[in-house]
Amino acid sequence: MNSPTPEHTAALIERVGRLLSTEAHAEGLLPVQWEALRYLRRANRFSTTAAALTAYLGLTKGTVSQTLKALEARGLVKKRVNTRDRRSNHLSLTAKSRSLLSRDPLTATVAALDDLSRPTQSALDVGLEALLAARLASQDRQPFGQCRDCRYFARRHVDGSPHFCQLLKEPLAESEADAICFEQRPG
Ligand code: SF4
């Protein structure tokens, strides 16, 4: 096989993106509505706001607001007052959306990735992560990486539970280490 050219790889990414987008018209939801539900499943407790979701999706406030309204109207998202900032709300999934996510159209792609060899899967993951980081940085957008890879993440900290966020001065549970965060900065 010839060495891949950047143009060839970009065309592959475009085609995969098109496939994912077509499949994401499922269960009566739009692709962006699925993305919002997946985001809320992965985001940590500091990042479940409309502003963070807007930054993650890179869409306008108006589009995200319409998306959330539609999800709320279907009983898939609920809001509660943000105790850290009473001008905004915390968003969360409902039992109905958690059940719906078990039929996420992205599952077919997850299964196809799982069928790849470990080295191929790993190389793809590393490559796509680097590409995404470069493209987001070029647009001055936040990376939304995992908490455990953040420069502010203090593992097994004395004030932690068991970890600690040195930026927000909050203890972090083990389960929060894998979540994605609005404030995340790679270590
Ligand atoms: S350690 Fe980083 S990613 Fe984790 S909560 Fe703090 S700022 Fe967010």
Backbone and ligand atoms as CSV (ligand in chain L), in Angstrom:
chain,resi,resn,atom,element,x,y,z
A,1,MET,N,N,0.841,-1.201,0.000
A,1,MET,CA,C,0.000,0.000,0.000
A,1,MET,C,C,0.877,1.253,0.000
A,2,ASN,N,N,0.524,2.218,-0.910
A,2,ASN,CA,C,1.272,3.480,-0.937
A,2,ASN,C,C,1.046,4.239,0.368
A,3,SER,N,N,2.005,5.151,0.691
A,3,SER,CA,C,1.794,5.959,1.912
A,3,SER,C,C,0.550,6.817,1.709
A,4,PRO,N,N,-0.261,6.921,2.751
A,4,PRO,CA,C,-1.482,7.723,2.607
A,4,PRO,C,C,-1.148,9.201,2.451
A,5,THR,N,N,-1.871,9.887,1.584
A,5,THR,CA,C,-1.671,11.335,1.463
A,5,THR,C,C,-2.664,12.021,2.402
A,6,PRO,N,N,-2.355,13.252,2.832
A,6,PRO,CA,C,-3.310,13.980,3.679
A,6,PRO,C,C,-4.659,14.152,2.978
A,7,GLU,N,N,-4.636,14.338,1.653
A,7,GLU,CA,C,-5.905,14.525,0.912
A,7,GLU,C,C,-6.762,13.263,0.995
A,8,HIS,N,N,-6.092,12.087,0.860
A,8,HIS,CA,C,-6.831,10.823,0.933
A,8,HIS,C,C,-7.444,10.648,2.319
A,9,THR,N,N,-6.645,10.926,3.356
A,9,THR,CA,C,-7.148,10.763,4.723
A,9,THR,C,C,-8.299,11.738,4.988
A,10,ALA,N,N,-8.161,12.967,4.506
A,10,ALA,CA,C,-9.238,13.958,4.712
A,10,ALA,C,C,-10.520,13.502,4.009
A,11,ALA,N,N,-10.382,12.910,2.811
A,11,ALA,CA,C,-11.568,12.429,2.083
A,11,ALA,C,C,-12.228,11.276,2.850
A,12,LEU,N,N,-11.411,10.407,3.458
A,12,LEU,CA,C,-11.973,9.307,4.254
A,12,LEU,C,C,-12.762,9.848,5.446
A,13,ILE,N,N,-12.165,10.836,6.122
A,13,ILE,CA,C,-12.842,11.422,7.297
A,13,ILE,C,C,-14.166,12.058,6.866
A,14,GLU,N,N,-14.139,12.716,5.709
A,14,GLU,CA,C,-15.360,13.349,5.213
A,14,GLU,C,C,-16.451,12.301,4.951
A,15,ARG,N,N,-16.053,11.174,4.370
A,15,ARG,CA,C,-17.052,10.141,4.051
A,15,ARG,C,C,-17.600,9.487,5.314
A,16,VAL,N,N,-16.702,9.236,6.284
A,16,VAL,CA,C,-17.185,8.665,7.549
A,16,VAL,C,C,-18.152,9.655,8.214
A,17,GLY,N,N,-17.780,10.936,8.190
A,17,GLY,CA,C,-18.649,11.969,8.773
A,17,GLY,C,C,-20.023,11.983,8.113
A,18,ARG,N,N,-20.051,11.823,6.792
A,18,ARG,CA,C,-21.323,11.817,6.054
A,18,ARG,C,C,-22.172,10.611,6.459
A,19,LEU,N,N,-21.493,9.442,6.568
A,19,LEU,CA,C,-22.212,8.228,6.995
A,19,LEU,C,C,-22.839,8.413,8.377
A,20,LEU,N,N,-22.032,8.949,9.286
A,20,LEU,CA,C,-22.515,9.135,10.662
A,20,LEU,C,C,-23.689,10.101,10.686
A,21,SER,N,N,-23.577,11.153,9.897
A,21,SER,CA,C,-24.620,12.170,9.887
A,21,SER,C,C,-25.931,11.598,9.316
A,22,THR,N,N,-25.820,10.789,8.262
A,22,THR,CA,C,-27.021,10.189,7.662
A,22,THR,C,C,-27.684,9.236,8.658
A,23,GLU,N,N,-26.857,8.418,9.319
A,23,GLU,CA,C,-27.410,7.440,10.276
A,23,GLU,C,C,-28.017,8.113,11.502
A,24,ALA,N,N,-27.552,9.328,11.790
A,24,ALA,CA,C,-28.002,9.995,13.024
A,24,ALA,C,C,-29.395,10.618,12.901
A,25,HIS,N,N,-30.061,10.431,11.768
A,25,HIS,CA,C,-31.483,10.781,11.684
A,25,HIS,C,C,-32.244,9.532,12.127
A,26,ALA,N,N,-32.286,9.322,13.427
A,26,ALA,CA,C,-32.884,8.082,13.942
A,26,ALA,C,C,-33.747,8.378,15.156
A,27,GLU,N,N,-34.737,7.523,15.392
A,27,GLU,CA,C,-35.627,7.641,16.563
A,27,GLU,C,C,-36.307,9.005,16.620
A,28,GLY,N,N,-36.466,9.636,15.456
A,28,GLY,CA,C,-37.140,10.939,15.423
A,28,GLY,C,C,-36.265,12.095,15.886
A,29,LEU,N,N,-34.960,11.853,16.060
A,29,LEU,CA,C,-34.047,12.935,16.485
A,29,LEU,C,C,-33.166,13.366,15.316
A,30,LEU,N,N,-32.672,14.597,15.425
A,30,LEU,CA,C,-31.721,15.126,14.452
A,30,LEU,C,C,-30.300,14.798,14.924
A,31,PRO,N,N,-29.326,14.797,14.009
A,31,PRO,CA,C,-27.941,14.518,14.430
A,31,PRO,C,C,-27.480,15.402,15.597
A,32,VAL,N,N,-27.805,16.689,15.558
A,32,VAL,CA,C,-27.337,17.589,16.623
A,32,VAL,C,C,-28.000,17.253,17.967
A,33,GLN,N,N,-29.212,16.720,17.920
A,33,GLN,CA,C,-29.877,16.345,19.176
A,33,GLN,C,C,-29.199,15.116,19.790
A,34,TRP,N,N,-28.789,14.175,18.942
A,34,TRP,CA,C,-28.017,13.030,19.448
A,34,TRP,C,C,-26.693,13.505,20.046
A,35,GLU,N,N,-26.057,14.448,19.361
A,35,GLU,CA,C,-24.763,14.951,19.862
A,35,GLU,C,C,-24.925,15.595,21.235
A,36,ALA,N,N,-26.028,16.341,21.405
A,36,ALA,CA,C,-26.270,16.991,22.696
A,36,ALA,C,C,-26.483,15.941,23.795
A,37,LEU,N,N,-27.233,14.883,23.493
A,37,LEU,CA,C,-27.463,13.826,24.498
A,37,LEU,C,C,-26.151,13.123,24.852
A,38,ARG,N,N,-25.355,12.836,23.824
A,38,ARG,CA,C,-24.059,12.167,24.094
A,38,ARG,C,C,-23.155,13.067,24.925
A,39,TYR,N,N,-23.180,14.364,24.617
A,39,TYR,CA,C,-22.360,15.308,25.378
A,39,TYR,C,C,-22.773,15.266,26.861
A,40,LEU,N,N,-24.094,15.338,27.110
A,40,LEU,CA,C,-24.552,15.369,28.508
A,40,LEU,C,C,-24.225,14.063,29.235
A,41,ARG,N,N,-24.120,12.975,28.498
A,41,ARG,CA,C,-23.725,11.707,29.133
A,41,ARG,C,C,-22.248,11.722,29.511
A,42,ARG,N,N,-21.423,12.429,28.749
A,42,ARG,CA,C,-19.966,12.396,28.970
A,42,ARG,C,C,-19.436,13.560,29.821
A,43,ALA,N,N,-20.208,14.660,29.906
A,43,ALA,CA,C,-19.682,15.876,30.544
A,43,ALA,C,C,-19.677,15.779,32.071
A,44,ASN,N,N,-18.701,16.439,32.709
A,44,ASN,CA,C,-18.686,16.451,34.171
A,44,ASN,C,C,-19.658,17.511,34.704
A,45,ARG,N,N,-19.782,17.554,36.040
A,45,ARG,CA,C,-20.831,18.400,36.659
A,45,ARG,C,C,-20.575,19.898,36.458
A,46,PHE,N,N,-19.361,20.300,36.056
A,46,PHE,CA,C,-19.078,21.727,35.818
A,46,PHE,C,C,-19.405,22.133,34.379
A,47,SER,N,N,-19.764,21.169,33.564
A,47,SER,CA,C,-19.860,21.413,32.117
A,47,SER,C,C,-21.241,21.126,31.532
A,48,THR,N,N,-22.221,20.908,32.403
A,48,THR,CA,C,-23.555,20.562,31.882
A,48,THR,C,C,-24.439,21.805,31.776
A,49,THR,N,N,-23.915,22.824,31.121
A,49,THR,CA,C,-24.684,24.056,30.905
A,49,THR,C,C,-24.857,24.272,29.400
A,50,ALA,N,N,-25.816,25.142,29.059
A,50,ALA,CA,C,-26.043,25.438,27.635
A,50,ALA,C,C,-24.797,26.102,27.036
A,51,ALA,N,N,-24.116,26.952,27.836
A,51,ALA,CA,C,-22.924,27.649,27.316
A,51,ALA,C,C,-21.818,26.646,26.977
A,52,ALA,N,N,-21.614,25.667,27.856
A,52,ALA,CA,C,-20.573,24.660,27.594
A,52,ALA,C,C,-20.953,23.808,26.383
A,53,LEU,N,N,-22.222,23.445,26.290
A,53,LEU,CA,C,-22.668,22.651,25.140
A,53,LEU,C,C,-22.483,23.444,23.842
A,54,THR,N,N,-22.748,24.743,23.893
A,54,THR,CA,C,-22.571,25.605,22.709
A,54,THR,C,C,-21.107,25.615,22.282
A,55,ALA,N,N,-20.212,25.738,23.264
A,55,ALA,CA,C,-18.773,25.742,22.945
A,55,ALA,C,C,-18.346,24.388,22.386
A,56,TYR,N,N,-18.876,23.325,22.955
A,56,TYR,CA,C,-18.507,21.970,22.498
A,56,TYR,C,C,-18.943,21.737,21.057
A,57,LEU,N,N,-20.179,22.133,20.753
A,57,LEU,CA,C,-20.708,21.876,19.409
A,57,LEU,C,C,-20.186,22.882,18.380
A,58,GLY,N,N,-19.767,24.058,18.853
A,58,GLY,CA,C,-19.298,25.093,17.931
A,58,GLY,C,C,-20.435,25.658,17.097
A,59,LEU,N,N,-21.629,25.696,17.685
A,59,LEU,CA,C,-22.803,26.227,16.975
A,59,LEU,C,C,-23.229,27.546,17.620
A,60,THR,N,N,-24.235,28.191,17.036
A,60,THR,CA,C,-24.701,29.450,17.629
A,60,THR,C,C,-25.543,29.144,18.870
A,61,LYS,N,N,-25.655,30.173,19.729
A,61,LYS,CA,C,-26.481,30.044,20.942
A,61,LYS,C,C,-27.915,29.695,20.573
A,62,GLY,N,N,-28.421,30.343,19.504
A,62,GLY,CA,C,-29.806,30.143,19.078
A,62,GLY,C,C,-30.066,28.695,18.666
A,63,THR,N,N,-29.131,28.118,17.913
A,63,THR,CA,C,-29.310,26.728,17.471
A,63,THR,C,C,-29.313,25.785,18.668
A,64,VAL,N,N,-28.398,26.035,19.613
A,64,VAL,CA,C,-28.319,25.149,20.784
A,64,VAL,C,C,-29.565,25.318,21.650
A,65,SER,N,N,-30.036,26.541,21.756
A,65,SER,CA,C,-31.246,26.785,22.543
A,65,SER,C,C,-32.448,26.046,21.935
A,66,GLN,N,N,-32.572,26.081,20.606
A,66,GLN,CA,C,-33.669,25.359,19.934
A,66,GLN,C,C,-33.518,23.850,20.132
A,67,THR,N,N,-32.282,23.387,20.065
A,67,THR,CA,C,-32.009,21.956,20.262
A,67,THR,C,C,-32.439,21.512,21.652
A,68,LEU,N,N,-32.079,22.328,22.656
A,68,LEU,CA,C,-32.421,21.963,24.038
A,68,LEU,C,C,-33.920,22.043,24.275
A,69,LYS,N,N,-34.554,23.041,23.677
A,69,LYS,CA,C,-36.016,23.154,23.813
A,69,LYS,C,C,-36.709,21.907,23.268
A,70,ALA,N,N,-36.250,21.456,22.097
A,70,ALA,CA,C,-36.868,20.268,21.483
A,70,ALA,C,C,-36.638,19.031,22.364
A,71,LEU,N,N,-35.441,18.918,22.938
A,71,LEU,CA,C,-35.144,17.755,23.789
A,71,LEU,C,C,-35.948,17.808,25.090
A,72,GLU,N,N,-36.084,19.016,25.635
A,72,GLU,CA,C,-36.891,19.172,26.857
A,72,GLU,C,C,-38.346,18.814,26.591
A,73,ALA,N,N,-38.860,19.298,25.449
A,73,ALA,CA,C,-40.266,19.052,25.111
A,73,ALA,C,C,-40.541,17.552,24.971
A,74,ARG,N,N,-39.529,16.792,24.598
A,74,ARG,CA,C,-39.714,15.337,24.459
A,74,ARG,C,C,-39.361,14.585,25.745
A,75,GLY,N,N,-39.061,15.338,26.804
A,75,GLY,CA,C,-38.754,14.690,28.084
A,75,GLY,C,C,-37.399,14.001,28.084
A,76,LEU,N,N,-36.472,14.504,27.238
A,76,LEU,CA,C,-35.159,13.853,27.142
A,76,LEU,C,C,-34.075,14.600,27.915
A,77,VAL,N,N,-34.368,15.864,28.247
A,77,VAL,CA,C,-33.410,16.680,29.018
A,77,VAL,C,C,-34.198,17.446,30.074
A,78,LYS,N,N,-33.616,17.585,31.269
A,78,LYS,CA,C,-34.260,18.439,32.276
A,78,LYS,C,C,-33.266,19.476,32.782
A,79,LYS,N,N,-33.842,20.598,33.255
A,79,LYS,CA,C,-33.015,21.717,33.732
A,79,LYS,C,C,-33.193,21.900,35.226
A,80,ARG,N,N,-32.130,22.316,35.921
A,80,ARG,CA,C,-32.277,22.766,37.309
A,80,ARG,C,C,-31.307,23.923,37.504
A,81,VAL,N,N,-31.602,24.779,38.502
A,81,VAL,CA,C,-30.783,25.976,38.693
A,81,VAL,C,C,-29.350,25.583,39.050
A,82,ASN,N,N,-28.384,26.268,38.433
A,82,ASN,CA,C,-26.965,26.047,38.696
A,82,ASN,C,C,-26.602,26.761,40.001
A,83,THR,N,N,-26.245,26.021,41.040
A,83,THR,CA,C,-25.973,26.653,42.333
A,83,THR,C,C,-24.667,27.466,42.321
A,84,ARG,N,N,-23.772,27.178,41.363
A,84,ARG,CA,C,-22.521,27.944,41.248
A,84,ARG,C,C,-22.755,29.282,40.565
A,85,ASP,N,N,-23.777,29.337,39.692
A,85,ASP,CA,C,-24.068,30.556,38.944
A,85,ASP,C,C,-25.571,30.557,38.648
A,86,ARG,N,N,-26.333,31.332,39.453
A,86,ARG,CA,C,-27.789,31.247,39.378
A,86,ARG,C,C,-28.355,31.813,38.078
A,87,ARG,N,N,-27.476,32.416,37.223
A,87,ARG,CA,C,-27.966,32.919,35.935
A,87,ARG,C,C,-28.061,31.801,34.898
A,88,SER,N,N,-27.511,30.624,35.230
A,88,SER,CA,C,-27.572,29.534,34.245
A,88,SER,C,C,-28.172,28.283,34.880
A,89,ASN,N,N,-28.546,27.353,34.034
A,89,ASN,CA,C,-29.135,26.090,34.492
A,89,ASN,C,C,-28.194,24.932,34.232
A,90,HIS,N,N,-28.333,23.910,35.075
A,90,HIS,CA,C,-27.650,22.646,34.815
A,90,HIS,C,C,-28.585,21.784,33.992
A,91,LEU,N,N,-28.044,21.104,33.027
A,91,LEU,CA,C,-28.847,20.226,32.179
A,91,LEU,C,C,-28.520,18.784,32.541
A,92,SER,N,N,-29.522,17.938,32.514
A,92,SER,CA,C,-29.215,16.521,32.742
A,92,SER,C,C,-30.114,15.633,31.905
A,93,LEU,N,N,-29.655,14.403,31.744
A,93,LEU,CA,C,-30.437,13.411,31.012
A,93,LEU,C,C,-31.565,12.921,31.906
A,94,THR,N,N,-32.575,12.353,31.301
A,94,THR,CA,C,-33.688,11.755,32.046
A,94,THR,C,C,-33.609,10.235,31.856
A,95,ALA,N,N,-34.456,9.520,32.585
A,95,ALA,CA,C,-34.491,8.048,32.418
A,95,ALA,C,C,-34.829,7.718,30.959
A,96,LYS,N,N,-35.710,8.547,30.363
A,96,LYS,CA,C,-36.124,8.296,28.983
A,96,LYS,C,C,-34.941,8.451,28.010
A,97,SER,N,N,-34.133,9.491,28.193
A,97,SER,CA,C,-33.007,9.676,27.263
A,97,SER,C,C,-31.905,8.644,27.509
A,98,ARG,N,N,-31.734,8.224,28.765
A,98,ARG,CA,C,-30.724,7.175,29.028
A,98,ARG,C,C,-31.141,5.882,28.320
A,99,SER,N,N,-32.428,5.620,28.342
A,99,SER,CA,C,-32.917,4.424,27.656
A,99,SER,C,C,-32.743,4.581,26.131
A,100,LEU,N,N,-33.051,5.781,25.631
A,100,LEU,CA,C,-32.905,6.038,24.192
A,100,LEU,C,C,-31.452,5.870,23.750
A,101,LEU,N,N,-30.521,6.314,24.594
A,101,LEU,CA,C,-29.097,6.222,24.237
A,101,LEU,C,C,-28.625,4.766,24.083
A,102,SER,N,N,-29.393,3.827,24.623
A,102,SER,CA,C,-29.024,2.419,24.419
A,102,SER,C,C,-29.296,2.015,22.962
A,103,ARG,N,N,-30.050,2.879,22.234
A,103,ARG,CA,C,-30.301,2.620,20.807
A,103,ARG,C,C,-29.627,3.695,19.938
A,104,ASP,N,N,-28.553,4.240,20.446
A,104,ASP,CA,C,-27.807,5.290,19.753
A,104,ASP,C,C,-27.315,4.785,18.384
A,105,PRO,N,N,-27.606,5.520,17.293
A,105,PRO,CA,C,-27.135,5.059,15.988
A,105,PRO,C,C,-25.611,4.992,15.860
A,106,LEU,N,N,-24.901,5.644,16.777
A,106,LEU,CA,C,-23.430,5.577,16.741
A,106,LEU,C,C,-22.919,4.177,17.117
A,107,THR,N,N,-23.801,3.372,17.716
A,107,THR,CA,C,-23.403,2.038,18.176
A,107,THR,C,C,-22.824,1.181,17.037
A,108,ALA,N,N,-23.368,1.343,15.828
A,108,ALA,CA,C,-22.875,0.536,14.700
A,108,ALA,C,C,-21.406,0.871,14.420
A,109,THR,N,N,-21.060,2.149,14.556
A,109,THR,CA,C,-19.665,2.558,14.321
A,109,THR,C,C,-18.766,2.082,15.467
A,110,VAL,N,N,-19.289,2.128,16.679
A,110,VAL,CA,C,-18.516,1.628,17.823
A,110,VAL,C,C,-18.198,0.141,17.600
A,111,ALA,N,N,-19.189,-0.614,17.126
A,111,ALA,CA,C,-18.981,-2.055,16.893
A,111,ALA,C,C,-17.961,-2.273,15.776
A,112,ALA,N,N,-18.029,-1.448,14.710
A,112,ALA,CA,C,-17.071,-1.592,13.606
A,112,ALA,C,C,-15.649,-1.284,14.089
A,113,LEU,N,N,-15.519,-0.297,14.950
A,113,LEU,CA,C,-14.192,0.027,15.502
A,113,LEU,C,C,-13.683,-1.115,16.372
A,114,ASP,N,N,-14.600,-1.706,17.118
A,114,ASP,CA,C,-14.227,-2.800,18.013
A,114,ASP,C,C,-13.726,-4.009,17.221
A,115,ASP,N,N,-14.174,-4.133,15.966
A,115,ASP,CA,C,-13.743,-5.251,15.122
A,115,ASP,C,C,-12.335,-5.039,14.545
A,116,LEU,N,N,-11.831,-3.806,14.598
A,116,LEU,CA,C,-10.473,-3.549,14.095
A,116,LEU,C,C,-9.447,-4.147,15.059
A,117,SER,N,N,-8.235,-4.394,14.549
A,117,SER,CA,C,-7.193,-4.899,15.456
A,117,SER,C,C,-6.858,-3.795,16.470
A,118,ARG,N,N,-6.335,-4.217,17.622
A,118,ARG,CA,C,-5.979,-3.234,18.674
A,118,ARG,C,C,-4.999,-2.176,18.146
A,119,PRO,N,N,-3.909,-2.579,17.425
A,119,PRO,CA,C,-2.969,-1.553,16.950
A,119,PRO,C,C,-3.640,-0.553,15.999
A,120,THR,N,N,-4.536,-1.057,15.110
A,120,THR,CA,C,-5.206,-0.151,14.171
A,120,THR,C,C,-6.122,0.801,14.937
A,121,GLN,N,N,-6.871,0.236,15.877
A,121,GLN,CA,C,-7.789,1.065,16.658
A,121,GLN,C,C,-7.033,2.135,17.440
A,122,SER,N,N,-5.908,1.703,18.006
A,122,SER,CA,C,-5.114,2.620,18.808
A,122,SER,C,C,-4.497,3.728,17.938
A,123,ALA,N,N,-3.974,3.340,16.752
A,123,ALA,CA,C,-3.361,4.340,15.852
A,123,ALA,C,C,-4.415,5.344,15.379
A,124,LEU,N,N,-5.619,4.833,15.103
A,124,LEU,CA,C,-6.714,5.692,14.650
A,124,LEU,C,C,-7.081,6.691,15.752
A,125,ASP,N,N,-7.167,6.186,16.960
A,125,ASP,CA,C,-7.532,7.026,18.106
A,125,ASP,C,C,-6.505,8.141,18.324
A,126,VAL,N,N,-5.229,7.757,18.316
A,126,VAL,CA,C,-4.152,8.737,18.528
A,126,VAL,C,C,-4.153,9.775,17.404
A,127,GLY,N,N,-4.281,9.291,16.172
A,127,GLY,CA,C,-4.247,10.195,15.018
A,127,GLY,C,C,-5.417,11.161,15.006
A,128,LEU,N,N,-6.617,10.633,15.253
A,128,LEU,CA,C,-7.799,11.505,15.221
A,128,LEU,C,C,-7.770,12.511,16.374
A,129,GLU,N,N,-7.258,12.062,17.528
A,129,GLU,CA,C,-7.176,12.984,18.666
A,129,GLU,C,C,-6.229,14.147,18.341
A,130,ALA,N,N,-5.088,13.823,17.722
A,130,ALA,CA,C,-4.126,14.874,17.362
A,130,ALA,C,C,-4.725,15.816,16.313
A,131,LEU,N,N,-5.436,15.239,15.349
A,131,LEU,CA,C,-6.051,16.050,14.299
A,131,LEU,C,C,-7.108,16.981,14.887
A,132,LEU,N,N,-7.953,16.411,15.752
A,132,LEU,CA,C,-9.013,17.222,16.369
A,132,LEU,C,C,-8.402,18.353,17.200
A,133,ALA,N,N,-7.364,18.034,17.985
A,133,ALA,CA,C,-6.717,19.060,18.823
A,133,ALA,C,C,-6.167,20.188,17.946
A,134,ALA,N,N,-5.534,19.828,16.822
A,134,ALA,CA,C,-4.946,20.849,15.942
A,134,ALA,C,C,-6.036,21.722,15.322
A,135,ARG,N,N,-7.129,21.088,14.878
A,135,ARG,CA,C,-8.198,21.858,14.224
A,135,ARG,C,C,-8.919,22.756,15.230
A,136,LEU,N,N,-9.140,22.240,16.454
A,136,LEU,CA,C,-9.810,23.069,17.469
A,136,LEU,C,C,-8.917,24.240,17.867
A,137,ALA,N,N,-7.610,23.968,18.035
A,137,ALA,CA,C,-6.675,25.034,18.419
A,137,ALA,C,C,-6.631,26.113,17.346
A,138,SER,N,N,-6.720,25.711,16.082
A,138,SER,CA,C,-6.652,26.704,14.992
A,138,SER,C,C,-7.878,27.621,15.003
A,139,GLN,N,N,-8.958,27.158,15.640
A,139,GLN,CA,C,-10.163,27.991,15.733
A,139,GLN,C,C,-10.323,28.578,17.139
A,140,ASP,N,N,-9.271,28.410,17.960
A,140,ASP,CA,C,-9.282,28.925,19.327
A,140,ASP,C,C,-10.453,28.367,20.140
A,141,ARG,N,N,-10.699,27.077,19.975
A,141,ARG,CA,C,-11.795,26.436,20.705
A,141,ARG,C,C,-11.253,25.497,21.768
A,142,GLN,N,N,-12.050,25.297,22.820
A,142,GLN,CA,C,-11.610,24.418,23.917
A,142,GLN,C,C,-11.540,22.964,23.472
A,143,PRO,N,N,-10.566,22.207,24.061
A,143,PRO,CA,C,-10.418,20.803,23.646
A,143,PRO,C,C,-11.485,19.855,24.214
A,144,PHE,N,N,-12.061,20.170,25.386
A,144,PHE,CA,C,-13.030,19.276,26.039
A,144,PHE,C,C,-12.455,17.865,26.192
A,145,GLY,N,N,-11.205,17.798,26.664
A,145,GLY,CA,C,-10.598,16.484,26.896
A,145,GLY,C,C,-11.064,15.903,28.224
A,146,GLN,N,N,-10.525,14.693,28.517
A,146,GLN,CA,C,-10.913,14.024,29.762
A,146,GLN,C,C,-10.219,14.660,30.959
A,147,CYS,N,N,-10.932,14.641,32.065
A,147,CYS,CA,C,-10.437,15.242,33.306
A,147,CYS,C,C,-9.067,14.656,33.700
A,148,ARG,N,N,-8.897,13.336,33.592
A,148,ARG,CA,C,-7.660,12.692,34.067
A,148,ARG,C,C,-6.430,13.169,33.280
A,149,ASP,N,N,-6.636,13.773,32.097
A,149,ASP,CA,C,-5.511,14.262,31.291
A,149,ASP,C,C,-5.303,15.767,31.440
A,150,CYS,N,N,-5.978,16.376,32.400
A,150,CYS,CA,C,-5.933,17.833,32.564
A,150,CYS,C,C,-4.757,18.251,33.456
A,151,ARG,N,N,-4.194,19.403,33.165
A,151,ARG,CA,C,-3.064,19.896,33.971
A,151,ARG,C,C,-3.482,20.226,35.413
A,152,TYR,N,N,-4.781,20.436,35.649
A,152,TYR,CA,C,-5.262,20.776,37.001
A,152,TYR,C,C,-5.714,19.549,37.800
A,153,PHE,N,N,-5.628,18.377,37.195
A,153,PHE,CA,C,-6.097,17.149,37.856
A,153,PHE,C,C,-5.029,16.653,38.835
A,154,ALA,N,N,-5.365,16.611,40.120
A,154,ALA,CA,C,-4.412,16.125,41.124
A,154,ALA,C,C,-4.895,14.767,41.622
A,155,ARG,N,N,-4.155,13.741,41.229
A,155,ARG,CA,C,-4.535,12.366,41.574
A,155,ARG,C,C,-4.281,12.097,43.057
A,156,ARG,N,N,-5.194,11.411,43.685
A,156,ARG,CA,C,-5.052,11.003,45.108
A,156,ARG,C,C,-4.599,12.169,45.988
A,157,HIS,N,N,-5.290,13.281,45.867
A,157,HIS,CA,C,-4.942,14.493,46.614
A,157,HIS,C,C,-5.508,14.409,48.036
A,158,VAL,N,N,-4.822,15.037,48.982
A,158,VAL,CA,C,-5.264,14.971,50.374
A,158,VAL,C,C,-6.673,15.570,50.556
A,159,ASP,N,N,-7.024,16.595,49.766
A,159,ASP,CA,C,-8.364,17.197,49.869
A,159,ASP,C,C,-9.348,16.578,48.873
A,160,GLY,N,N,-8.913,15.527,48.202
A,160,GLY,CA,C,-9.740,14.967,47.126
A,160,GLY,C,C,-10.696,13.894,47.584
A,161,SER,N,N,-11.415,13.358,46.599
A,161,SER,CA,C,-12.397,12.316,46.897
A,161,SER,C,C,-12.453,11.287,45.771
A,162,PRO,N,N,-11.388,10.636,45.353
A,162,PRO,CA,C,-10.023,10.727,45.896
A,162,PRO,C,C,-9.153,11.763,45.169
A,163,HIS,N,N,-9.669,12.361,44.070
A,163,HIS,CA,C,-8.854,13.307,43.302
A,163,HIS,C,C,-9.318,14.730,43.586
A,164,PHE,N,N,-8.628,15.705,42.967
A,164,PHE,CA,C,-8.933,17.102,43.275
A,164,PHE,C,C,-8.685,17.965,42.042
A,165,CYS,N,N,-9.568,18.949,41.829
A,165,CYS,CA,C,-9.369,19.907,40.731
A,165,CYS,C,C,-8.681,21.142,41.305
A,166,GLN,N,N,-7.475,21.419,40.843
A,166,GLN,CA,C,-6.704,22.542,41.384
A,166,GLN,C,C,-7.139,23.875,40.787
A,167,LEU,N,N,-7.973,23.837,39.757
A,167,LEU,CA,C,-8.496,25.079,39.182
A,167,LEU,C,C,-9.778,25.490,39.911
A,168,LEU,N,N,-10.711,24.543,40.017
A,168,LEU,CA,C,-12.025,24.847,40.596
A,168,LEU,C,C,-12.076,24.588,42.107
A,169,LYS,N,N,-10.961,24.023,42.632
A,169,LYS,CA,C,-10.848,23.725,44.072
A,169,LYS,C,C,-11.985,22.832,44.541
A,170,GLU,N,N,-12.208,21.772,43.808
A,170,GLU,CA,C,-13.305,20.843,44.119
A,170,GLU,C,C,-12.765,19.416,44.146
A,171,PRO,N,N,-13.264,18.603,45.105
A,171,PRO,CA,C,-12.893,17.186,45.078
A,171,PRO,C,C,-13.533,16.493,43.879
A,172,LEU,N,N,-12.883,15.452,43.408
A,172,LEU,CA,C,-13.379,14.722,42.231
A,172,LEU,C,C,-13.462,13.229,42.547
A,173,ALA,N,N,-14.610,12.644,42.246
A,173,ALA,CA,C,-14.773,11.191,42.444
A,173,ALA,C,C,-14.019,10.455,41.341
A,174,GLU,N,N,-13.719,9.182,41.614
A,174,GLU,CA,C,-13.020,8.370,40.599
A,174,GLU,C,C,-13.804,8.361,39.284
A,175,SER,N,N,-15.125,8.276,39.385
A,175,SER,CA,C,-15.954,8.203,38.165
A,175,SER,C,C,-15.877,9.495,37.349
A,176,GLU,N,N,-15.480,10.612,37.984
A,176,GLU,CA,C,-15.407,11.888,37.263
A,176,GLU,C,C,-14.109,12.031,36.455
A,177,ALA,N,N,-13.150,11.184,36.745
A,177,ALA,CA,C,-11.848,11.312,36.072
A,177,ALA,C,C,-11.942,11.084,34.563
A,178,ASP,N,N,-12.914,10.281,34.147
A,178,ASP,CA,C,-13.064,9.983,32.708
A,178,ASP,C,C,-13.966,10.981,31.990
A,179,ALA,N,N,-14.644,11.831,32.740
A,179,ALA,CA,C,-15.605,12.752,32.112
A,179,ALA,C,C,-14.873,13.854,31.342
A,180,ILE,N,N,-15.587,14.485,30.409
A,180,ILE,CA,C,-15.000,15.613,29.679
A,180,ILE,C,C,-15.423,16.918,30.358
A,181,CYS,N,N,-14.612,17.958,30.166
A,181,CYS,CA,C,-14.813,19.190,30.944
A,181,CYS,C,C,-14.553,20.429,30.080
A,182,PHE,N,N,-15.412,21.412,30.283
A,182,PHE,CA,C,-15.322,22.723,29.629
A,182,PHE,C,C,-13.970,23.398,29.905
A,183,GLU,N,N,-13.478,23.216,31.155
A,183,GLU,CA,C,-12.249,23.903,31.586
A,183,GLU,C,C,-10.996,23.097,31.318
A,184,GLN,N,N,-11.133,21.901,30.762
A,184,GLN,CA,C,-9.966,21.021,30.629
A,184,GLN,C,C,-8.852,21.642,29.792
A,185,ARG,N,N,-7.627,21.526,30.302
A,185,ARG,CA,C,-6.458,21.948,29.542
A,185,ARG,C,C,-5.464,20.792,29.598
A,186,PRO,N,N,-5.002,20.329,28.454
A,186,PRO,CA,C,-4.100,19.168,28.463
A,186,PRO,C,C,-2.867,19.410,29.344
A,187,GLY,N,N,-2.463,18.373,30.103
A,187,GLY,CA,C,-1.344,18.509,31.044
A,187,GLY,C,C,-0.007,18.542,30.343
L,1,SF4,S1,S,-9.125,18.943,36.692
L,1,SF4,FE1,FE,-9.399,20.005,34.720
L,1,SF4,S2,S,-10.851,18.723,33.643
L,1,SF4,FE2,FE,-10.991,18.144,35.789
L,1,SF4,S3,S,-12.605,19.405,36.647
L,1,SF4,FE3,FE,-10.686,20.524,36.945
L,1,SF4,S4,S,-10.498,21.877,35.181
L,1,SF4,FE4,FE,-12.025,20.295,34.671
